[in-house]
Amino acid sequence: MTIANLLELTRYLILSSVLIDSLETLAKRKIYKKGGVFSHYLVLPRLRFSSLFGRTRIFIFDQAFMPLIWIKTTATFVSLFYLSAPVLLFVLLIQWLSFVRHKSSNSAADQIQLIVLFGYVVAQLSPDLLLRQMAMSFIAVNLLISYVTAGYFKLTSEKWRSGDAMRVVLATDTYGDSKFYFKLLTKPFLFKVMAWSTICFDFFLPFVAIMHPMGSLLFIGLGVAFHAGNAYFMGLNNFLLAFAAGFPSVYYLSVLINSALFHG
């Protein structure tokens, strides 16, 4: 696949992720009103404003923020079918403002989503191949670091190595599935199998992914299955598209590295 094909795939994945994120924000718009948990009356005191952001803080006030989300939703939908540099930059700006506003509740998926969107916009708007390669490498490296970091903390945790952490997580109302959990209780060794499968995927497979394109395809296939499973059993729906949007860049980075090592 060419870099143009990979960017096109990234475009559909990341913009779909941003669109779903925007629609979820609109669906929960009541919590942004005065008295809601995300009202600017509660959010603003928790934010530290740089001189740059100080000039834009008005946009996260409730009266301005929700109209901006409506506009971003429309702009993101349009960008799925028609590419426009000003529209892409607008989507990126509002996504960044939203990320800052939701600082206290952002997840790893929100961070990766912003990183991929930024890298994609830079790559898409750059006329220079080297800058495109750097932008896609930026996405891939950040994505892989996030996996390795998560894997490292699991690998060094006795509770994860024993499978206890997996058992506790699946038992919760927030991230668990009661039917699945009680089935696993009949075969408790599966908690340890699942825990070590997660550790190996997070910590070891990213290194395999960058060494060869076939390794990256293995990582991508298992990554899609991993996040699809998390979405189904744990309700982590936004992780699937956000992380998948970075997978084309992982493949491209593996191609670049493999080419440099063996065909340079």
C-alpha positions in Angstrom: 0.0 0.0 0.0 1.2 3.5 -0.8 1.4 6.3 1.7 -1.6 7.9 0.0 -3.7 4.8 0.5 -2.6 4.6 4.2 -3.5 8.2 4.8 -6.9 7.7 3.2 -7.5 4.8 5.6 -6.3 6.8 8.5 -8.6 9.6 7.4 -11.8 7.5 7.6 -10.8 5.8 10.9 -9.8 9.0 12.8 -12.6 11.2 11.5 -15.1 8.4 12.3 -13.6 8.3 15.8 -13.9 12.1 16.2 -17.4 12.1 14.8 -18.6 9.4 17.3 -16.8 11.3 20.1 -18.7 14.5 19.1 -22.0 12.8 18.9 -21.5 11.3 22.4 -20.7 14.8 23.7 -23.9 16.1 22.1 -25.9 13.2 23.5 -24.6 14.2 27.0 -25.0 17.9 26.6 -27.1 18.2 29.8 -23.9 17.7 31.9 -22.4 20.8 30.3 -25.2 23.1 31.6 -24.9 25.1 34.8 -24.8 22.6 37.6 -23.6 19.7 35.4 -20.3 17.9 36.1 -18.8 19.5 33.0 -20.1 23.0 33.4 -17.4 25.6 32.9 -18.2 26.8 36.4 -16.6 23.5 37.7 -14.1 22.9 34.9 -12.4 26.3 34.7 -11.0 26.3 38.2 -9.3 23.0 37.5 -7.5 24.3 34.4 -4.2 26.1 34.3 -4.2 28.6 31.4 -1.0 29.5 29.5 -0.9 32.9 27.9 -1.8 31.2 24.6 -4.8 29.4 25.9 -5.8 32.4 28.0 -6.9 34.1 24.8 -9.1 31.1 23.8 -10.6 30.2 27.2 -13.9 31.9 26.1 -14.5 29.0 23.7 -14.8 26.5 26.6 -17.6 28.5 28.3 -20.9 26.5 28.1 -22.5 29.1 25.8 -19.8 28.8 23.2 -18.6 25.2 23.6 -21.7 23.3 22.7 -22.3 25.3 19.5 -18.6 24.6 18.6 -19.2 20.9 19.0 -22.2 21.1 16.7 -20.1 22.8 14.1 -17.2 20.3 14.6 -19.6 17.4 14.2 -20.8 18.8 10.8 -17.3 19.7 9.7 -16.0 16.2 10.6 -18.9 14.5 8.7 -18.2 16.7 5.7 -14.4 15.9 5.9 -15.2 12.2 5.5 -16.3 12.9 2.0 -14.6 16.1 1.0 -11.1 17.2 2.1 -10.5 20.9 2.9 -7.4 22.2 4.7 -9.3 24.9 6.6 -12.0 22.5 7.7 -9.4 19.9 8.8 -7.5 22.5 10.8 -10.8 23.7 12.4 -11.7 20.1 13.5 -8.2 19.7 15.0 -8.5 23.0 16.9 -11.8 22.2 18.4 -10.7 18.7 19.2 -7.8 20.2 21.1 -10.0 22.6 23.0 -12.3 19.7 23.9 -9.3 17.7 25.1 -8.2 20.6 27.3 -11.7 21.1 28.6 -12.1 17.4 29.5 -8.6 17.2 31.1 -9.8 15.6 34.3 -11.6 12.8 32.5 -9.5 12.1 29.4 -8.6 8.5 28.7 -5.7 6.9 26.7 -8.1 6.8 23.8 -8.7 10.5 23.9 -4.9 11.1 23.9 -4.3 8.8 21.0 -7.2 10.3 19.1 -5.7 13.8 19.4 -2.2 12.5 18.5 -3.5 10.6 15.4 -5.6 13.6 14.3 -2.7 16.0 14.6 -0.3 13.6 12.8 -2.9 13.0 10.0 -3.5 16.7 9.5 0.2 17.4 9.2 0.8 14.5 6.8 -2.3 15.3 4.7 -1.5 19.0 4.3 2.2 18.6 3.8 3.4 18.6 0.2 6.8 17.1 1.2 7.2 13.3 1.4 9.7 13.5 4.2 7.3 15.5 6.4 4.6 13.0 5.6 6.9 10.2 6.7 7.8 12.0 9.9 4.1 12.7 10.7 3.2 9.1 10.2 6.2 7.9 12.2 5.2 10.4 15.0 1.8 8.7 15.1 3.2 5.2 15.1 5.9 5.8 17.8 3.4 7.4 20.2 0.9 4.6 19.6 3.5 1.9 20.2 4.9 3.7 23.3 1.4 3.8 24.8 1.1 0.0 24.4 4.6 -0.7 25.7 4.1 1.6 28.7 0.8 -0.1 29.6 2.5 -3.5 29.1 5.4 -2.6 31.3 3.2 -1.6 34.3 1.2 -4.8 33.9 4.4 -6.9 33.6 5.8 -5.4 36.8 2.6 -5.9 38.7 2.2 -9.1 40.8 -1.6 -8.8 40.5 -1.4 -8.8 36.7 1.1 -11.6 36.5 -1.1 -13.8 38.8 -4.3 -12.9 36.9 -5.9 -11.3 40.0 -6.1 -7.9 38.3 -8.0 -9.3 35.3 -10.4 -11.1 37.7 -11.0 -7.9 39.6 -11.5 -5.8 36.5 -14.0 -8.2 34.9 -16.0 -8.3 38.2 -16.7 -4.6 38.2 -19.9 -3.0 37.0 -18.1 -0.4 35.0 -15.7 -2.6 33.0 -17.0 -6.1 33.6 -19.5 -8.5 32.1 -21.4 -10.6 34.6 -22.2 -13.5 32.4 -18.6 -13.7 31.0 -17.2 -13.3 34.5 -19.2 -16.1 36.1 -18.3 -18.4 33.2 -14.6 -17.7 33.8 -15.0 -18.5 37.6 -15.5 -22.1 36.6 -12.0 -22.1 35.0 -10.0 -19.6 37.1 -6.8 -20.3 35.3 -8.2 -18.5 32.3 -7.9 -15.2 34.2 -4.1 -15.8 34.2 -4.1 -16.8 30.5 -6.0 -13.6 29.6 -3.7 -11.5 31.8 -0.5 -12.8 30.2 -2.1 -12.6 26.7 -2.7 -8.9 27.4 0.8 -8.4 28.8 2.5 -10.1 25.8 0.4 -8.1 23.3 1.0 -4.8 25.0 4.7 -5.2 25.9 6.3 -7.5 23.3 4.3 -7.3 20.1 5.0 -3.6 19.4 8.7 -4.5 19.0 7.7 -7.3 16.5 5.5 -4.8 14.7 8.2 -2.4 13.8 10.8 -4.9 12.6 8.9 -6.3 9.6 5.6 -5.5 7.7 4.3 -9.0 8.4 5.0 -8.4 12.1 3.0 -5.2 11.9 0.1 -7.0 10.2 0.1 -9.6 13.0 0.1 -6.8 15.6 -2.7 -4.9 13.8 -4.9 -8.1 13.5 -4.5 -8.9 17.1 -4.9 -5.2 18.0 -8.3 -5.0 16.3 -9.4 -8.3 18.0 -8.1 -7.0 21.4 -9.9 -3.7 21.2 -13.1 -5.2 19.8 -13.1 -7.6 22.7 -12.6 -4.8 25.1 -15.4 -2.8 23.5 -17.8 -5.8 23.7 -16.9 -7.0 27.3 -15.7 -3.8 28.9 -17.6 -1.1 27.1 -14.4 0.6 25.9 -15.9 1.5 22.6 -13.9 4.6 21.8 -10.6 2.7 22.1 -11.3 0.6 19.0 -11.5 3.4 16.4 -9.0 5.7 18.1 -6.2 3.1 18.3 -7.1 1.5 14.9 -6.7 4.9 13.3 -3.0 4.7 14.2 -2.4 1.2 12.8 -1.8 2.3 9.2 1.1 4.4 10.5 2.5 1.4 12.4 2.5 -0.6 9.2 4.1 2.3 7.3 6.8 2.7 9.9 7.6 -1.0 9.7 8.0 -0.7 6.0 10.4 2.3 6.4 12.5 0.4 9.0 12.6 -2.8 7.1 13.6 -0.9 4.0 16.3 1.0 5.8 17.7 -2.2 7.4 17.6 -4.6 4.5 17.4 -2.5 1.4 19.3 0.6 2.3 
